[in-house]
Amino acid sequence: MCATSNAVNSQLLKSHSVEVRGGFLMSFLFEKLEVYQKAIDLAEKIDVLCDAITQKGTCHLIDQILRASTSIALNIAEGNGRWHKNDRKNFFWIARGSTYECVPLLERLKRKQLIDAQTHEKLVNELEVINKMLSGLIKGIE
């Protein structure tokens, strides 16, 4: 790369928070989506929550909610990688379905007294926001 190219790349990195991978500027558009960022944040919160649960007999619930919460962001990312709008929309529908899957799992954790009512309510509210954003994303494709 020439000096001018390096200067331009450096400026882009500073102004757009673009990652450098293998010496080339790369950025995935889905990383800029607010719904994707919220989905990643939710998955991290659920990871932390599950790490704190040590009660025997809960591994199936923990495993399922970790997979469901992670699936939201994964399907947003994969949908954005699809060329055809119907493929893209299908992955967003799957992501939306994963938000619904998380709700009864959180309810089970609350009923087993593995999470408190306040944590349950906060996470369900976050899922509702993500769900509405995904619905908007889906409608925007039609």
C-alpha positions in Angstrom: 0.0 0.0 0.0 1.1 3.5 -0.7 1.5 6.3 1.9 -1.6 8.1 0.7 -3.6 4.9 0.9 -2.4 4.3 4.5 -3.4 7.9 5.4 -6.8 7.4 3.9 -7.3 4.1 5.7 -6.2 5.6 9.0 -8.6 8.5 8.6 -11.5 6.1 7.8 -10.7 4.0 10.8 -10.9 7.1 13.0 -14.1 8.5 11.5 -16.1 5.3 10.9 -14.8 2.7 13.4 -14.1 0.3 10.6 -12.1 -2.8 11.5 -8.9 -3.8 9.7 -8.7 -7.5 8.9 -5.7 -8.9 7.0 -4.6 -5.4 6.0 -7.9 -4.6 4.3 -10.7 -2.4 5.5 -13.7 -4.5 6.2 -17.1 -3.7 7.7 -20.2 -5.7 7.8 -23.3 -3.6 7.4 -25.3 -5.6 9.9 -22.9 -4.6 12.6 -24.2 -1.0 12.3 -27.9 -2.1 12.7 -29.2 -1.0 16.1 -31.3 -4.2 16.3 -28.1 -6.3 15.8 -26.3 -4.3 18.5 -29.3 -4.8 20.9 -29.4 -8.5 20.2 -25.7 -8.9 20.9 -26.1 -6.9 24.2 -29.0 -9.1 25.2 -27.1 -12.3 24.5 -24.2 -11.0 26.6 -26.5 -10.2 29.5 -28.0 -13.7 29.3 -24.5 -15.2 29.2 -23.6 -13.4 32.4 -26.9 -14.4 34.0 -26.5 -18.0 33.1 -22.9 -18.1 34.3 -24.2 -17.2 37.8 -26.8 -20.0 37.9 -25.3 -23.1 39.5 -28.4 -25.0 40.6 -28.4 -28.7 39.5 -31.0 -29.7 37.0 -31.0 -26.5 35.1 -28.5 -27.2 32.3 -31.2 -27.9 29.7 -32.8 -24.4 30.4 -29.5 -22.7 30.4 -28.4 -24.3 27.2 -31.7 -23.5 25.5 -31.8 -19.8 26.5 -28.1 -19.3 25.5 -28.8 -20.8 22.1 -32.1 -18.9 21.6 -30.6 -15.5 22.6 -27.5 -16.0 20.5 -29.7 -17.1 17.6 -31.3 -13.6 17.3 -28.0 -11.9 16.4 -26.8 -14.8 14.3 -29.9 -14.8 12.1 -29.8 -11.0 11.7 -26.2 -11.4 10.5 -26.9 -14.3 8.2 -30.0 -12.6 6.8 -27.9 -9.6 5.9 -25.5 -11.9 4.0 -28.3 -13.1 1.7 -28.7 -11.6 -1.7 -32.4 -12.3 -2.3 -34.9 -10.4 -0.3 -37.0 -13.5 0.5 -34.0 -15.3 1.9 -33.1 -12.2 3.9 -36.6 -11.8 5.2 -36.8 -15.5 6.2 -33.7 -15.1 8.5 -35.2 -12.0 10.1 -38.4 -14.1 10.8 -36.3 -16.8 12.4 -34.5 -14.1 14.5 -37.9 -12.8 15.5 -39.0 -16.3 16.4 -36.0 -16.6 18.7 -37.1 -13.5 20.6 -40.4 -15.3 21.3 -38.5 -18.5 22.3 -36.6 -16.6 25.0 -39.7 -15.3 26.7 -41.0 -18.7 28.2 -37.4 -19.7 29.0 -37.0 -16.5 31.1 -40.4 -17.3 32.7 -39.2 -20.8 33.6 -36.0 -19.3 35.2 -38.2 -16.9 37.2 -40.6 -19.6 38.4 -37.6 -21.7 39.5 -36.4 -18.6 41.3 -33.2 -18.6 39.3 -33.8 -15.0 38.3 -35.7 -12.3 40.2 -38.9 -10.6 38.9 -37.0 -7.3 38.1 -34.4 -9.1 35.9 -37.1 -11.1 34.2 -39.1 -7.9 33.4 -36.0 -6.0 32.2 -35.0 -8.8 29.8 -38.5 -9.4 28.5 -38.8 -5.6 27.8 -35.5 -5.8 25.9 -36.8 -8.7 23.9 -40.0 -6.7 23.1 -37.9 -3.8 21.7 -35.8 -6.2 19.6 -39.0 -7.9 18.4 -40.5 -4.6 17.3 -37.3 -3.6 15.5 -37.2 -6.9 13.7 -40.8 -6.5 12.6 -39.9 -3.1 11.2 -36.9 -4.6 9.4 -39.2 -7.3 7.9 -41.8 -4.8 6.7 -39.0 -2.7 5.2 -38.1 -5.6 2.9 -41.6 -6.1 1.5 
